């Protein structure tokens, strides 16, 4: 049975693309490295669940808040994730 570690993690679109598709094709090497480092550190604590962005409150249309995975402060969408353990 899975247990929720944290269900209020908001990440940038770059981190989301790597988590969901392992796709870093549109990123420079520095951005990809920063995202992968943050993802690897969080992944040691559990497994990712991407929350449905169709539900109100699961996506911030535009935010200057830092990505909770890579720390990027670039403005853009933030996507809600949950971290689970088994």
C-alpha positions as CSV (number, residue, x, y, z in Angstrom):
1,X,0.0,0.0,0.0
2,X,1.3,3.4,-0.9
3,X,1.6,6.2,1.6
4,X,1.6,9.9,0.7
5,X,4.9,11.6,1.8
6,X,3.9,15.0,0.3
7,X,1.0,15.9,-2.0
8,X,1.7,19.6,-2.3
9,X,4.9,19.7,-4.4
10,X,4.9,22.3,-7.2
11,X,7.4,22.0,-10.0
12,X,8.3,23.9,-13.1
13,X,7.5,22.6,-16.6
14,X,11.2,21.6,-17.2
15,X,11.1,19.2,-14.2
16,X,7.7,17.9,-15.2
17,X,8.9,17.0,-18.7
18,X,11.8,15.0,-17.2
19,X,9.6,13.3,-14.6
20,X,6.8,12.5,-17.0
21,X,8.6,11.7,-20.2
22,X,12.4,11.7,-19.4
23,X,12.5,14.4,-22.1
24,X,15.1,17.2,-21.7
25,X,15.4,17.9,-25.4
26,X,14.5,21.6,-25.1
27,X,16.8,22.4,-22.2
28,X,20.4,23.5,-22.0
29,X,22.9,21.3,-20.2
30,X,22.9,23.4,-17.0
31,X,19.1,23.4,-16.7
32,X,18.9,19.6,-17.3
33,X,21.6,18.9,-14.7
34,X,19.8,21.1,-12.1
35,X,16.5,19.4,-12.8
36,X,17.9,15.9,-12.7
37,X,19.8,16.6,-9.5
38,X,16.6,17.8,-7.8
39,X,14.5,14.9,-9.2
40,X,17.1,12.3,-8.1
41,X,17.2,13.7,-4.6
42,X,13.4,13.7,-4.2
43,X,13.1,10.3,-5.9
44,X,15.3,8.7,-3.1
45,X,12.3,9.5,-0.8
46,X,9.6,7.9,-2.9
47,X,7.8,7.7,-6.2
48,X,6.2,10.5,-8.2
49,X,2.5,10.9,-8.9
50,X,1.5,13.7,-11.3
51,X,-1.7,15.2,-10.1
52,X,-4.5,15.9,-12.6
53,X,-4.1,19.5,-13.7
54,X,-7.8,19.6,-14.8
55,X,-8.8,19.8,-11.1
56,X,-8.9,23.4,-9.8
57,X,-5.9,24.2,-7.6
58,X,-3.5,21.6,-9.1
59,X,-1.7,24.0,-11.4
60,X,-0.7,27.6,-11.0
61,X,-1.2,29.3,-14.4
62,X,1.8,31.6,-13.8
63,X,4.1,31.9,-10.8
64,X,7.3,33.5,-9.8
65,X,7.6,30.9,-6.9
66,X,10.7,28.8,-7.0
67,X,10.3,25.2,-8.4
68,X,10.3,22.9,-5.4
69,X,12.5,20.4,-7.2
70,X,15.2,22.3,-9.1
71,X,14.8,25.7,-7.4
72,X,14.3,27.7,-10.7
73,X,12.8,31.1,-10.1
74,X,12.0,31.6,-13.8
75,X,8.4,32.7,-14.2
76,X,6.0,30.1,-15.6
77,X,3.5,27.4,-14.8
78,X,3.9,25.3,-11.7
79,X,2.5,21.7,-11.8
80,X,1.3,19.8,-8.7
81,X,3.0,16.5,-7.8
82,X,2.7,14.0,-5.0
83,X,5.5,11.9,-3.6
84,X,4.5,8.4,-2.4
85,X,6.3,5.6,-0.6
86,X,5.4,1.9,-0.9
